[in-house]
Amino acid sequence: MITCKKVGDYVDRNNYVNVIGYQFERVHTGIIMWILDTKNSSVSNQTKLLILKRMFKFCENSFPFNEEDIESIHCKPEFSFGRKRKIDLVIEIRLHMGTTKYVVIEMKVDSIPYEKQLSGTVTDFLDTVQVDKENVCFMLMLFGSSQVCKLPNNEDFYVSNVNHIIDLFCDTDITDTIFIDWIASLEEEIKRSQNIIGEMSGMTSIRDLNYWRDRGYRPMFSPFYYLYHQLKLESISPSEWSIYSGNNNPVMNWTPGWNNKMFKGKAVLFYWEFNYQEFVLKVKIDEQSNLLSDELIALRNQVELICMNLDIKHGRRTQNRRQVGEYNSLYKWKFDFLEETFEDIMSQTEKILKKVPQELETFSSKESTV
């Protein structure tokens, strides 16, 4: 019996999962198919049933059948609804009594699906297969740094992180190398997520891609998601920080900081976020506001005056541009994740957030009376 200890080395170069690429969702899809599909007789039916029971229990769904009730288990990767969408894996459990149960799995490593994608998957699957929702378990499996990111709000999908995934599949009688390597790769990912600050001790540049890759990370989003998670744990209120992709860069947003204000009689929306090692005060410009370039420059000037006169970490205003975009940086504070402790970085950040937003309130109030 394989017992999972949830420990591991940085990255085993001889592990076939790492050779192919841990970051590829199809690798995890293929292994789960290999374990559960009844075409694979090297995994006992008792073990398949045990894992399925765990899945249904995790999804708070009843599992009122036994091994002898199962006619077949058929795993369908990239289950398609024509050209509309594909599901990473659908597990079809046919019972002798004529009923069919399903486990619908979406898998992510370092990215997060949108709520629209998940709700669309539920609707399209139920409509296409013509099955009652009570006969389906919807699972979102997060294999990488996606497990520390902002999760979509969907009541139908049950979210499992790497620890949950290991619990679903470990402590079984599977001894094949394909399974042992897979579990070992999951354990390595847990260690990468927990020990990332220590991993930086030998770095000279945080953007050393080869350094990160040698330790199994997928730069640059994967390491920064894990770094942000460690940083938010130093906050007085960790739940106020949200980690996600800003398309071009990893982001950790201060969620209470979204603040609608008026400037020059036009609507603007202030917000705060980490972009890589910089903490940035930004502004979102409503298209209908039509804030002019000179007005955005004036806003930067006002913010600069506020920040320069406060007892906080020294920062700098951002460069002026000819065109006004929808999202605009106003002021930045540069940190060094290699040289500064995360406790100190968060302490300085929270000091900024304690003082600057109050001054922005005063400034915007004065502006509205002009």
C-alpha positions as semicolon CSV with decimal commas, in nm:
position;residue;x (nm);y (nm);z (nm)
1;M;0,000;0,000;0,000
2;I;0,126;0,347;-0,092
3;T;0,103;0,588;0,200
4;C;0,134;0,956;0,114
5;K;0,359;1,151;0,348
6;K;0,312;1,488;0,174
7;V;0,683;1,560;0,165
8;G;0,925;1,565;-0,125
9;D;1,243;1,701;-0,271
10;Y;1,261;2,009;-0,494
11;V;1,217;1,825;-0,824
12;D;1,306;1,468;-0,926
13;R;1,453;1,479;-1,276
14;N;1,381;1,108;-1,326
15;N;1,011;1,146;-1,243
16;Y;0,827;1,102;-1,573
17;V;0,567;1,369;-1,474
18;N;0,848;1,622;-1,445
19;V;1,006;1,498;-1,768
20;I;0,683;1,555;-1,962
21;G;0,588;1,870;-1,771
22;Y;0,396;1,903;-1,444
23;Q;0,234;2,219;-1,582
24;F;0,043;2,032;-1,852
25;E;-0,312;1,954;-1,742
26;R;-0,333;1,660;-1,982
27;V;-0,065;1,480;-1,779
28;H;-0,290;1,480;-1,471
29;T;-0,593;1,398;-1,685
30;G;-0,417;1,096;-1,831
31;I;-0,313;0,956;-1,495
32;I;-0,660;0,988;-1,344
33;M;-0,801;0,816;-1,655
34;W;-0,545;0,538;-1,618
35;I;-0,644;0,487;-1,254
36;L;-1,022;0,487;-1,289
37;D;-1,116;0,358;-1,635
38;T;-1,227;-0,008;-1,623
39;K;-1,020;-0,077;-1,936
40;N;-0,716;-0,064;-1,707
41;S;-0,723;-0,391;-1,514
42;S;-0,392;-0,323;-1,337
43;V;-0,585;-0,110;-1,086
44;S;-0,837;-0,318;-0,892
45;N;-1,208;-0,242;-0,905
46;Q;-1,204;-0,210;-0,527
47;T;-0,949;0,072;-0,554
48;K;-1,145;0,245;-0,830
49;L;-1,457;0,226;-0,613
50;L;-1,270;0,361;-0,308
51;I;-1,146;0,667;-0,501
52;L;-1,487;0,733;-0,653
53;K;-1,648;0,715;-0,309
54;R;-1,398;0,972;-0,184
55;M;-1,480;1,199;-0,478
56;F;-1,853;1,178;-0,416
57;K;-1,804;1,237;-0,043
58;F;-1,582;1,539;-0,118
59;C;-1,863;1,677;-0,335
60;E;-2,117;1,609;-0,060
61;N;-2,299;1,373;-0,294
62;S;-2,447;1,035;-0,200
63;F;-2,285;0,717;-0,331
64;P;-2,560;0,452;-0,292
65;F;-2,400;0,169;-0,491
66;N;-2,131;-0,096;-0,451
67;E;-1,869;-0,261;-0,670
68;E;-2,113;-0,522;-0,800
69;D;-2,352;-0,246;-0,909
70;I;-2,099;-0,096;-1,153
71;E;-2,120;-0,205;-1,514
72;S;-1,832;0,013;-1,637
73;I;-1,629;0,326;-1,569
74;H;-1,546;0,521;-1,882
75;C;-1,319;0,825;-1,871
76;K;-1,357;1,083;-2,147
77;P;-1,082;1,346;-2,179
78;E;-1,154;1,682;-2,342
79;F;-1,526;1,609;-2,343
80;S;-1,663;1,834;-2,615
81;F;-1,988;2,022;-2,676
82;G;-1,926;2,079;-3,044
83;R;-1,726;2,398;-3,082
84;K;-1,862;2,566;-2,770
85;R;-1,638;2,431;-2,494
86;K;-1,441;2,132;-2,372
87;I;-1,426;1,973;-2,027
88;D;-1,088;1,837;-1,916
89;L;-1,227;1,504;-1,796
90;V;-1,568;1,340;-1,762
91;I;-1,589;1,013;-1,568
92;E;-1,897;0,815;-1,665
93;I;-2,007;0,546;-1,416
94;R;-2,266;0,313;-1,566
95;L;-2,469;0,105;-1,322
96;H;-2,644;-0,225;-1,393
97;M;-2,971;-0,074;-1,271
98;G;-2,966;0,159;-1,570
99;T;-2,854;0,475;-1,391
100;T;-2,541;0,665;-1,490
101;K;-2,338;0,878;-1,253
102;Y;-2,080;1,137;-1,360
103;V;-1,777;1,315;-1,222
104;V;-1,704;1,629;-1,425
105;I;-1,353;1,763;-1,365
106;E;-1,194;2,089;-1,470
107;M;-0,820;2,104;-1,401
108;K;-0,592;2,402;-1,358
109;V;-0,223;2,430;-1,272
110;D;-0,126;2,797;-1,271
111;S;-0,440;2,959;-1,409
112;I;-0,794;3,005;-1,281
113;P;-1,114;2,965;-1,486
114;Y;-1,364;3,245;-1,497
115;E;-1,699;3,206;-1,324
116;K;-1,864;3,228;-1,667
117;Q;-1,664;2,925;-1,783
118;L;-1,767;2,713;-1,484
119;S;-2,135;2,807;-1,493
120;G;-2,136;2,746;-1,869
121;T;-1,982;2,403;-1,816
122;V;-2,257;2,308;-1,568
123;T;-2,538;2,429;-1,793
124;D;-2,401;2,280;-2,115
125;F;-2,319;1,944;-1,957
126;L;-2,660;1,900;-1,795
127;D;-2,840;2,008;-2,113
128;T;-2,626;1,798;-2,349
129;V;-2,617;1,476;-2,148
130;Q;-2,973;1,522;-2,021
131;V;-2,890;1,420;-1,665
132;D;-3,018;1,540;-1,329
133;K;-2,771;1,749;-1,131
134;E;-2,797;1,508;-0,835
135;N;-2,622;1,244;-1,048
136;V;-2,321;1,464;-1,122
137;C;-2,018;1,571;-0,916
138;F;-1,853;1,887;-1,049
139;M;-1,491;1,922;-0,939
140;L;-1,230;2,192;-0,995
141;M;-0,887;2,042;-0,930
142;L;-0,604;2,290;-0,869
143;F;-0,262;2,132;-0,920
144;G;-0,033;2,434;-0,891
145;S;-0,017;2,796;-0,785
146;S;-0,381;2,837;-0,887
147;Q;-0,462;2,696;-0,540
148;V;-0,358;3,025;-0,375
149;C;-0,536;3,248;-0,625
150;K;-0,876;3,413;-0,617
151;L;-1,138;3,146;-0,681
152;P;-1,450;3,193;-0,892
153;N;-1,773;3,194;-0,697
154;N;-1,960;2,887;-0,821
155;E;-2,173;2,678;-0,586
156;D;-2,182;2,374;-0,818
157;F;-1,806;2,313;-0,839
158;Y;-1,619;2,167;-0,542
159;V;-1,262;2,297;-0,533
160;S;-0,974;2,065;-0,444
161;N;-0,617;2,182;-0,389
162;V;-0,308;1,960;-0,408
163;N;-0,353;1,830;-0,053
164;H;-0,712;1,733;-0,129
165;I;-0,609;1,560;-0,453
166;I;-0,348;1,354;-0,270
167;D;-0,607;1,256;-0,008
168;L;-0,843;1,139;-0,283
169;F;-0,590;0,902;-0,439
170;C;-0,342;0,796;-0,169
171;D;-0,349;0,502;0,074
172;T;-0,441;0,252;-0,198
173;D;-0,289;-0,073;-0,327
174;I;-0,157;0,090;-0,648
175;T;0,218;0,027;-0,676
176;D;0,282;0,107;-1,043
177;T;0,561;0,356;-1,116
178;I;0,322;0,579;-1,311
179;F;0,117;0,633;-0,994
180;I;0,410;0,661;-0,754
181;D;0,574;0,925;-0,974
182;W;0,252;1,122;-0,997
183;I;0,196;1,129;-0,621
184;A;0,561;1,225;-0,571
185;S;0,522;1,515;-0,813
186;L;0,217;1,639;-0,620
187;E;0,415;1,623;-0,296
188;E;0,695;1,822;-0,460
189;E;0,445;2,093;-0,553
190;I;0,333;2,121;-0,192
191;K;0,692;2,170;-0,085
192;R;0,743;2,433;-0,357
193;S;0,442;2,627;-0,231
194;Q;0,547;2,613;0,135
195;N;0,923;2,669;0,103
196;I;0,940;2,935;-0,166
197;I;1,093;3,204;0,056
198;G;1,373;2,969;0,152
199;E;1,423;2,884;-0,215
200;M;1,525;3,244;-0,282
201;S;1,824;3,230;-0,048
202;G;2,064;3,150;-0,330
203;M;1,923;3,391;-0,586
204;T;2,096;3,703;-0,715
205;S;1,802;3,811;-0,933
206;I;1,439;3,731;-0,868
207;R;1,387;3,717;-1,245
208;D;1,641;3,437;-1,292
209;L;1,415;3,205;-1,493
210;N;1,658;2,912;-1,492
211;Y;1,690;2,928;-1,112
212;W;1,313;2,895;-1,076
213;R;1,285;2,622;-1,340
214;D;1,562;2,418;-1,178
215;R;1,343;2,402;-0,868
216;G;1,025;2,306;-1,050
217;Y;0,852;2,645;-1,062
218;R;0,689;2,779;-1,380
219;P;0,815;3,139;-1,397
220;M;0,712;3,405;-1,358
221;F;0,347;3,371;-1,253
222;S;0,383;3,051;-1,051
223;P;0,660;3,174;-0,814
224;F;0,500;3,515;-0,765
225;Y;0,160;3,365;-0,684
226;Y;0,329;3,159;-0,412
227;L;0,535;3,459;-0,296
228;Y;0,223;3,674;-0,274
229;H;0,052;3,406;-0,071
230;Q;0,337;3,409;0,182
231;L;0,331;3,790;0,183
232;K;-0,043;3,812;0,252
233;L;0,000;3,580;0,550
234;E;0,203;3,860;0,712
235;S;-0,094;4,096;0,685
236;I;-0,313;4,197;0,976
237;S;-0,605;4,094;0,750
238;P;-0,488;3,828;0,500
239;S;-0,841;3,784;0,364
240;E;-0,833;4,140;0,229
241;W;-0,570;4,041;-0,030
242;S;-0,666;3,872;-0,356
243;I;-0,419;3,702;-0,593
244;Y;-0,490;3,670;-0,964
245;S;-0,356;3,730;-1,313
246;G;-0,341;4,082;-1,450
247;N;-0,299;3,928;-1,798
248;N;0,055;4,059;-1,839
249;N;0,168;4,017;-1,480
250;P;0,080;3,848;-1,149
251;V;-0,128;4,066;-0,919
252;M;-0,214;4,084;-0,551
253;N;-0,494;4,334;-0,502
254;W;-0,599;4,503;-0,178
255;T;-0,972;4,439;-0,203
256;P;-1,101;4,717;0,031
257;G;-0,915;4,972;-0,178
258;W;-1,157;5,009;-0,470
259;N;-1,281;5,364;-0,422
260;N;-1,501;5,567;-0,658
261;K;-1,420;5,940;-0,656
262;M;-1,464;6,251;-0,866
263;F;-1,172;6,446;-1,016
264;K;-1,222;6,756;-1,227
265;G;-1,589;6,666;-1,219
266;K;-1,521;6,324;-1,373
267;A;-1,556;5,976;-1,225
268;V;-1,238;5,784;-1,137
269;L;-1,183;5,460;-0,947
270;F;-0,877;5,425;-0,722
271;Y;-0,734;5,080;-0,647
272;W;-0,416;4,924;-0,504
273;E;-0,214;4,620;-0,606
274;F;0,124;4,450;-0,609
275;N;0,272;4,404;-0,957
276;Y;0,577;4,182;-0,919
277;Q;0,784;4,364;-0,649
278;E;0,611;4,700;-0,678
279;F;0,313;4,820;-0,479
280;V;0,110;5,052;-0,700
281;L;-0,171;5,302;-0,657
282;K;-0,376;5,294;-0,976
283;V;-0,683;5,457;-1,121
284;K;-0,948;5,316;-1,353
285;I;-1,097;5,571;-1,591
286;D;-1,457;5,533;-1,698
287;E;-1,490;5,564;-2,077
288;Q;-1,774;5,808;-2,034
289;S;-1,563;6,027;-1,805
290;N;-1,328;6,116;-2,090
291;L;-1,050;6,226;-1,854
292;L;-0,796;6,424;-2,056
293;S;-0,421;6,359;-2,055
294;D;-0,350;6,691;-1,879
295;E;-0,607;6,604;-1,614
296;L;-0,444;6,266;-1,549
297;I;-0,107;6,443;-1,513
298;A;-0,267;6,680;-1,261
299;L;-0,401;6,380;-1,070
300;R;-0,053;6,226;-1,058
301;N;0,088;6,555;-0,932
302;Q;-0,170;6,570;-0,652
303;V;-0,099;6,210;-0,547
304;E;0,275;6,277;-0,552
305;L;0,233;6,579;-0,319
306;I;0,027;6,370;-0,079
307;C;0,275;6,082;-0,064
308;M;0,586;6,301;-0,035
309;N;0,448;6,474;0,274
310;L;0,363;6,158;0,467
311;D;0,584;5,955;0,702
312;I;0,584;5,646;0,482
313;K;0,825;5,455;0,258
314;H;0,961;5,668;-0,024
315;G;0,803;5,602;-0,362
316;R;0,785;5,767;-0,701
317;R;0,519;5,892;-0,939
318;T;0,474;5,704;-1,264
319;Q;0,561;5,839;-1,607
320;N;0,315;6,051;-1,799
321;R;0,186;5,915;-2,128
322;R;0,021;6,087;-2,418
323;Q;-0,286;5,868;-2,414
324;V;-0,514;5,796;-2,120
325;G;-0,588;5,426;-2,088
326;E;-0,862;5,255;-1,895
327;Y;-0,616;5,144;-1,624
328;N;-0,342;5,388;-1,520
329;S;-0,063;5,375;-1,262
330;L;-0,024;5,686;-1,045
331;Y;0,240;5,612;-0,782
332;K;0,472;5,318;-0,702
333;W;0,665;5,185;-0,406
334;K;0,951;4,952;-0,497
335;F;1,032;4,657;-0,269
336;D;1,309;4,397;-0,286
337;F;1,177;4,048;-0,215
338;L;1,533;3,912;-0,194
339;E;1,673;4,164;0,054
340;E;1,370;4,262;0,266
341;T;1,172;4,034;0,495
342;F;0,810;3,976;0,404
343;E;0,708;4,087;0,751
344;D;0,875;4,425;0,690
345;I;0,735;4,458;0,337
346;M;0,381;4,403;0,457
347;S;0,432;4,631;0,757
348;Q;0,543;4,916;0,530
349;T;0,260;4,843;0,288
350;E;-0,003;4,857;0,560
351;K;0,146;5,182;0,685
352;I;0,097;5,324;0,335
353;L;-0,261;5,198;0,329
354;K;-0,332;5,347;0,669
355;K;-0,230;5,697;0,562
356;V;-0,261;5,754;0,187
357;P;-0,629;5,654;0,139
358;Q;-0,728;5,898;0,417
359;E;-0,547;6,179;0,238
360;L;-0,711;6,082;-0,090
361;E;-1,048;6,116;0,083
362;T;-0,958;6,467;0,198
363;F;-0,815;6,560;-0,139
364;S;-1,116;6,429;-0,334
365;S;-1,356;6,604;-0,098
366;K;-1,179;6,935;-0,158
367;E;-1,177;6,865;-0,531
368;S;-1,551;6,805;-0,536
369;T;-1,614;7,150;-0,385
370;V;-1,404;7,334;-0,642
